[in-house]
Amino acid sequence: MVVRQETHPGAGVPAAPAEFTAAVAGLRQARLRPEVLCEEMPAPQRIAPWASALSADVTVDDTDVATGRIILLHDPEGNDAWGGTFRCVAYVRAEIEVELVSDPLLAGVGWSWLTDALDAHGASYSHQSGTVTRVATEAFGSMADEGGTAQIEVRASWTPTVDDDGVPDTVPHVEAWGELLCTAAGLEPVPEGVAVLPSRRGQRGSR
C-alpha cells in the first residue's frame, strides 16, 4: 500500500524532510487485524506543512461495525501546542448498544481504550488530548419500527516521541489505533501468542 504524502500546494514545494519520509514508512509497516480494511486517504493540507493519512473500516460478516482515520502531521519548525515536530490525530466511530449511552462511565472507558492500546503496543507519547462523544438516535413516525441506534466517537491527538534523529517510530501508534477501532467495535482481544495477520489493505477499490 502506498501512503500518500500531502503538503501545501504550489510551485516550488521542497522535497519531504527525511524525518517525515521515515515516519511515513512506519505507517506501511504496521500490522493490523484482518477485520481492519485500511487504505490511504487525502491528508489535510492546512494543519501542518507535511501530513499523511490512513482510513479504515472494521468489517465483521460483511458489515462495517466501526470506522476511523489516523493522520500524521509534521512541522519541521516545531509546534508549541504539540510539544514537538510530529503529531498523531485519530478518529474512531463505532456502533454501540443503545442502553450504553446513559452509562456515566462510558466516556472514561472509551478514552481508556486509546491509552491502554498505546501503552500495550509500546507507543511512547506525550501531550495527549481528545474527546469521547456518545450519540443516540431515536426513530419516529413511519421509521419507528426501525428502533434507535447509538454510536461512540473518540477523537484524540498526541505527540509521538522521536529518536535521536528526530524520527518517531510510527508503527506502534498505528497499531494502537487499529486496536482502538477493534475494541470500539466490540471485537474480542487477540489471545496472547496468536499472530496478527496483515490487514487487507487497499482492497476497497477492487470491489
ZIJOLIN-V25179 format. One record per pair of residues at least 24 apart in sequence whose ideal C-beta (glycine too) atoms are under 8 Angstrom apart, sorted by the first residue. I is the first residue (numbers start at 1). GAP is how many residues later the second one is. D is the distance in whole Angstrom. If there is no record, write none. Layout:
i->(I & I)
gap->(GAP & GAP)
d->(D & D)
This chain:
i->(1 & 1 & 1 & 1 & 1 & 1 & 2 & 2 & 3 & 3 & 3 & 3 & 3 & 4 & 4 & 4 & 4 & 4 & 4 & 5 & 5 & 5 & 5 & 6 & 6 & 6 & 6 & 6 & 6 & 6 & 6 & 7 & 7 & 7 & 7 & 8 & 8 & 8 & 9 & 16 & 17 & 17 & 17 & 19 & 19 & 19 & 19 & 19 & 19 & 19 & 20 & 20 & 20 & 20 & 22 & 22 & 23 & 23 & 23 & 23 & 23 & 23 & 24 & 24 & 24 & 26 & 26 & 26 & 26 & 26 & 27 & 27 & 27 & 27 & 27 & 29 & 30 & 30 & 30 & 30 & 30 & 31 & 31 & 31 & 31 & 31 & 32 & 32 & 32 & 32 & 32 & 32 & 32 & 33 & 33 & 33 & 33 & 33 & 33 & 33 & 33 & 34 & 34 & 34 & 34 & 35 & 35 & 35 & 35 & 35 & 36 & 36 & 36 & 36 & 36 & 37 & 37 & 37 & 37 & 37 & 38 & 38 & 38 & 38 & 38 & 39 & 39 & 39 & 39 & 39 & 40 & 41 & 43 & 43 & 44 & 47 & 47 & 47 & 48 & 48 & 48 & 48 & 48 & 49 & 49 & 49 & 50 & 50 & 50 & 54 & 56 & 56 & 56 & 57 & 58 & 58 & 58 & 58 & 58 & 60 & 60 & 65 & 65 & 65 & 65 & 66 & 66 & 66 & 66 & 66 & 66 & 66 & 66 & 67 & 67 & 67 & 67 & 68 & 68 & 68 & 68 & 68 & 70 & 70 & 70 & 72 & 81 & 82 & 82 & 83 & 83 & 83 & 84 & 84 & 84 & 84 & 84 & 84 & 85 & 85 & 86 & 86 & 86 & 86 & 87 & 87 & 87 & 87 & 88 & 88 & 88 & 88 & 88 & 88 & 88 & 88 & 89 & 89 & 90 & 90 & 90 & 90 & 90 & 90 & 90 & 91 & 91 & 91 & 91 & 92 & 92 & 92 & 92 & 92 & 92 & 93 & 93 & 93 & 93 & 93 & 94 & 94 & 94 & 94 & 94 & 94 & 95 & 95 & 95 & 95 & 96 & 96 & 96 & 96 & 96 & 96 & 97 & 98 & 98 & 98 & 98 & 98 & 100 & 100 & 100 & 101 & 101 & 101 & 101 & 106 & 106 & 106 & 107 & 107 & 108 & 110 & 110 & 110 & 110 & 111 & 111 & 113 & 113 & 113 & 113 & 114 & 114 & 114 & 114 & 117 & 117 & 117 & 117 & 117 & 118 & 118 & 118 & 118 & 120 & 120 & 121 & 121 & 121 & 121 & 121 & 122 & 123 & 123 & 123 & 123 & 123 & 124 & 124 & 124 & 125 & 125 & 125 & 125 & 125 & 126 & 126 & 126 & 127 & 127 & 128 & 128 & 128 & 128 & 129 & 129 & 129 & 130 & 130 & 130 & 130 & 131 & 131 & 152 & 154 & 154)
gap->(27 & 37 & 38 & 39 & 200 & 201 & 26 & 38 & 24 & 25 & 37 & 49 & 51 & 36 & 37 & 38 & 39 & 48 & 49 & 38 & 45 & 46 & 47 & 36 & 37 & 38 & 39 & 44 & 45 & 46 & 47 & 38 & 42 & 43 & 44 & 37 & 38 & 41 & 36 & 34 & 33 & 57 & 59 & 55 & 57 & 66 & 143 & 146 & 147 & 148 & 30 & 32 & 54 & 56 & 143 & 145 & 49 & 51 & 63 & 144 & 145 & 147 & 28 & 48 & 146 & 142 & 143 & 144 & 145 & 148 & 25 & 27 & 45 & 143 & 147 & 142 & 140 & 141 & 144 & 145 & 148 & 144 & 165 & 166 & 167 & 168 & 24 & 142 & 143 & 146 & 164 & 166 & 167 & 145 & 146 & 149 & 154 & 157 & 163 & 164 & 166 & 163 & 164 & 165 & 166 & 24 & 25 & 147 & 150 & 152 & 142 & 145 & 146 & 163 & 164 & 162 & 163 & 164 & 166 & 167 & 140 & 161 & 162 & 163 & 164 & 162 & 163 & 164 & 165 & 166 & 162 & 28 & 28 & 29 & 27 & 24 & 26 & 42 & 25 & 26 & 27 & 31 & 39 & 25 & 26 & 27 & 24 & 25 & 26 & 120 & 122 & 125 & 143 & 147 & 36 & 123 & 124 & 127 & 129 & 125 & 127 & 29 & 30 & 120 & 121 & 26 & 27 & 28 & 29 & 115 & 116 & 118 & 119 & 25 & 26 & 27 & 114 & 24 & 25 & 109 & 112 & 113 & 103 & 104 & 107 & 98 & 46 & 45 & 77 & 43 & 44 & 76 & 42 & 43 & 75 & 76 & 77 & 78 & 77 & 81 & 73 & 74 & 76 & 82 & 70 & 71 & 72 & 73 & 37 & 69 & 70 & 71 & 72 & 82 & 85 & 89 & 67 & 68 & 24 & 64 & 65 & 66 & 67 & 87 & 90 & 62 & 63 & 64 & 65 & 61 & 62 & 85 & 88 & 89 & 92 & 58 & 59 & 60 & 61 & 91 & 57 & 58 & 87 & 90 & 91 & 92 & 54 & 55 & 56 & 90 & 38 & 54 & 55 & 56 & 88 & 90 & 53 & 38 & 49 & 50 & 51 & 52 & 34 & 50 & 52 & 33 & 34 & 35 & 49 & 26 & 28 & 46 & 25 & 27 & 24 & 24 & 42 & 44 & 74 & 43 & 45 & 41 & 67 & 70 & 71 & 40 & 42 & 62 & 66 & 59 & 60 & 62 & 63 & 66 & 40 & 54 & 55 & 58 & 56 & 59 & 51 & 52 & 54 & 55 & 58 & 50 & 37 & 46 & 49 & 50 & 53 & 36 & 37 & 45 & 33 & 34 & 35 & 36 & 48 & 32 & 33 & 35 & 31 & 32 & 28 & 29 & 30 & 31 & 27 & 28 & 29 & 24 & 25 & 26 & 27 & 24 & 25 & 32 & 26 & 30)
d->(6 & 7 & 7 & 7 & 4 & 5 & 8 & 6 & 5 & 6 & 5 & 5 & 7 & 5 & 7 & 7 & 7 & 6 & 7 & 8 & 7 & 8 & 5 & 7 & 4 & 7 & 6 & 7 & 5 & 7 & 7 & 7 & 6 & 5 & 7 & 6 & 7 & 7 & 7 & 6 & 7 & 7 & 5 & 7 & 7 & 7 & 8 & 7 & 5 & 5 & 5 & 8 & 4 & 8 & 8 & 5 & 6 & 7 & 6 & 6 & 5 & 5 & 5 & 7 & 8 & 8 & 6 & 3 & 5 & 7 & 6 & 6 & 7 & 6 & 6 & 5 & 7 & 5 & 4 & 5 & 7 & 6 & 5 & 8 & 6 & 7 & 7 & 8 & 7 & 4 & 7 & 7 & 4 & 7 & 8 & 6 & 7 & 7 & 6 & 7 & 7 & 5 & 8 & 7 & 6 & 6 & 6 & 7 & 8 & 6 & 5 & 6 & 7 & 5 & 8 & 7 & 5 & 7 & 6 & 6 & 7 & 5 & 8 & 5 & 8 & 6 & 5 & 8 & 6 & 7 & 8 & 6 & 6 & 8 & 7 & 8 & 6 & 8 & 4 & 6 & 5 & 8 & 7 & 7 & 6 & 7 & 4 & 7 & 8 & 7 & 7 & 6 & 8 & 8 & 8 & 5 & 6 & 4 & 7 & 7 & 7 & 6 & 6 & 4 & 7 & 7 & 7 & 4 & 7 & 5 & 7 & 5 & 4 & 8 & 6 & 8 & 8 & 4 & 7 & 7 & 7 & 5 & 8 & 6 & 5 & 6 & 8 & 6 & 5 & 6 & 4 & 5 & 8 & 7 & 5 & 8 & 8 & 7 & 7 & 7 & 7 & 5 & 7 & 5 & 6 & 7 & 6 & 8 & 8 & 6 & 5 & 8 & 6 & 8 & 5 & 8 & 8 & 5 & 7 & 7 & 7 & 5 & 7 & 5 & 7 & 7 & 7 & 5 & 8 & 7 & 5 & 8 & 5 & 5 & 5 & 6 & 7 & 5 & 8 & 8 & 7 & 6 & 7 & 4 & 5 & 7 & 7 & 7 & 6 & 8 & 8 & 5 & 6 & 5 & 8 & 8 & 7 & 6 & 8 & 5 & 7 & 5 & 8 & 7 & 8 & 5 & 8 & 4 & 5 & 8 & 6 & 7 & 4 & 7 & 8 & 8 & 5 & 5 & 7 & 7 & 8 & 7 & 5 & 5 & 6 & 6 & 5 & 7 & 5 & 4 & 7 & 4 & 5 & 7 & 7 & 7 & 7 & 4 & 7 & 7 & 4 & 8 & 5 & 5 & 7 & 5 & 7 & 8 & 4 & 5 & 5 & 7 & 4 & 8 & 4 & 6 & 5 & 6 & 7 & 7 & 5 & 7 & 6 & 4 & 7 & 7 & 4 & 8 & 7 & 6 & 7 & 7 & 5 & 3 & 6 & 5 & 8 & 6 & 7 & 7)
